[in-house]
């Protein structure tokens, strides 16, 4: 079996990275959409509730809420939005 040329390995790495990044971006977009949907339905969301729902840390949820607040899509309050 012959070894792959170095450029083929690089192309494969870039392809895998791109598709992994695109998948993560899609999940992130769905997560932000779900947060806005819950906010619309309930009038508020809590960091703990979202953290449990998505299975991520409260730090990630706080960052997501901050991102949505920067886009004027919600108003942050203590413990949620």
C-alpha positions, 0 to 999 in steps of 0.5 A: 500500500502506498502512502498518500501524498501530503496534500491529500491528507491536508485536503482530507483534514480541511474537508473534515474540519469544514463539515464538522464546523458546519454541523456545529454551526447548525446545532448552535443555530437550532439551539438559539432558535429553540431559546427564542421559541421558548422565550416567545411561548413562556415569556421567560427562560432560565439559565438552569432550564436551558442548561438541562434541556441542551445538556451544556454548562450554564456558562455556554447558555449565558454566552448564548443569551448574551449573543442574542441580547447583542442582536436585540432579540431578548433582554437579559435578567438575573438568572435568564432572559 
